[in-house]
Amino acid sequence: MQLKTLEVGPFGTNCIVVHDEGTLDAVVVDPGNDPEVILSWVESAHLKVRALLHTHGHLDHIGATRAVAKATGAKILLHQADRTLYDTLVDQARMFGLRLEPPAPIDRFLEDEQTLDFGPLSCTVLHTPGHSPGAVCFHFREQALVLSGDTLFAGSVGRTDLWGGSHDQLIKSIRQRLMVLDDATRVVTGHGPQTTIGEERAINPFLRGR
């Protein structure tokens, strides 16, 4: 399995492309902006994008979903608890002085502990509410990899002052769903640098003693 991180949009979102080097099956996680950048990389690698996975429904993680789905035919997946956020994409964008088209229909809702298989690629959905009601992480168990979205960052955690956010719920989600993973588990976040579960357990000021 190969992973490519593309920093997109004015918020510096990490759009993550995961693919199998044998079959070229791929998933795109959080296509937040700059669809031309995402599609250019996908096309240059000759990938077959099977799905667009979303860690949550904020505009910086769904802004390019319509365009990428239209170009690739990939299915759109999101947790149902973030459907309201997803459906208000245009209003979210307007708050930041941006103009975006309405979102494309969601093809399938994600569920906690659901296993997603796309060719040889396989991951488990971890529902981690706090940053938003429907926030999820994607755990690629065999590769000891977690895509944490805006739930956990290197040295920090996601903000909770937006609609549906809860700091207490966020910390509970991280403690119960992420801190139980092996220390060596690599964490690719929604913004900023990568980290590991062990490093965050040791130094993250929001998780001391957890």
Buried (B, 14 or more C-beta within 10 A) or exposed (E): BEBBBBBBBEBEBBBBBBBBEEEBBBBBBBBBBBBEBBBEBBEEBEBBBBBBBBBBBBBBBBBBBBBBBEBBEBBBBBBBBBBBBBBBBBEBBEEEEBEBEEBBEBEEBBEEEBEBEBBEBBBBBBBBBBBBBBBBBBBBBEBBBBBBBBBBBBBBBBBBEBEBBBBEBBBBBBEEBBBEBEEEBBBBBBBEEBBBBBBBBEEBEBBEEB
